[in-house]
């Protein structure tokens, strides 16, 4: 006996997503939902039926088809019947598509672009009819109440034959050829009109003046481009010189800082030396030495306190 049934939606942004499940305690993962939907898309874009095996389930699923393909009633929806892994899926390959109209037929006829619509927007547009119709479909399926109608089933799952496709391509080619003939005739008329205009003197004079103006504009444009190129080269040189000057200034500042540090060290040394010579200031030799030290310190902007 089937374990449950689910209704799946699809958008280009989110891919396949669960809309509703019955019963509520039915276990199905997002990965399993994506596998079901992806297999539908790989099979074909029209309405189609697939069977597949999941980890603990057998699945029979009906996809209503994309809005850009041959869809059945409401596009971009899948209804999947989840079976026990030992149950035969073939029992429902015909009854599920035939019964899908019970759910799809109650969805609003409003269409939406699945390429831009979000999952929330889809849920807002389709209403809540599936809450009642999905259990109803499940009950009819498990009790085998759906009468198999092969003609109806063929319409639901109809795909274009090769002959139909060839006919469509043929019609498209005819339309293209007709459009091409019209375009060729228009071009011929245009060429004839231009030829007649070119034969007149006024037209030749107009073309000559237009050509001269074009050449003059091209000459001015070339001159401007040449001047711009020279200015760019000069600007590049100036920027290079500024960069070099900045580097030089940085080096000079570093040197000044080093020299200032050395001056401070020299001052400190000389100050200590003067302090040590203080007790010998009565001696003439030491007096001369102290005098010379003071004169030097005054030159480097420092003098001992008197």
C-alpha angles and dihedrals in degrees: 000000000000115000095214149308133253137197115218129193131198137210130169091238101049101019116213118355137174115259100174141344134199126238098029093228091057110129118225128146130219090244091055091049090051091049091053093048095043092053089053091052092047091050096054142307094243123081108296146162125229137181124204143160123241126186097282101001146070113217133203111185137181121204117199092212134246122295088242092055138047099302129179117236098310121023130224099031133114128197113200128190113208115211136184110271091248096049121104111250094197091076090074104035090100103028096052095057090044092050095044091089088071088069103026094045091061095052115101116267090231109123125214134189106253089198093069106016117100128222091255091051091051091052090049092051101047099054124210104289091115090069088073103026098050094059088043091055090046092053093049092048098049091046092049094235097144115101112219113238110183094193092053091045091053090052092050094049097032117141127186115270121229089254091054090050092049091050091050092049089048092053091048091051090050091052091049091049091050091049090047092051091051091049092049091051091050090050091050091052091048092050091050092051092049091048091054091048093049091055093062120088093229091056092050091049090048091050091048092051091046091051091049091050091049092051091047091051090049091051092050091046091052091050092049092049090050092051092045090052091051091048090050090052092049091047090051090052092048092050090050091051091048090051091050091047090051090052090049092049090050091052091048092050091049089050092049091052090050092049092047089053091050091049090052091051091048091049091051091049094049092046090054090046092053090049090053092049093051096093090054097052092115090067114088093221092053092044090057091047092050091048092052092048092051092049090052093047090051089056090056091047100259132101130175119254112260 
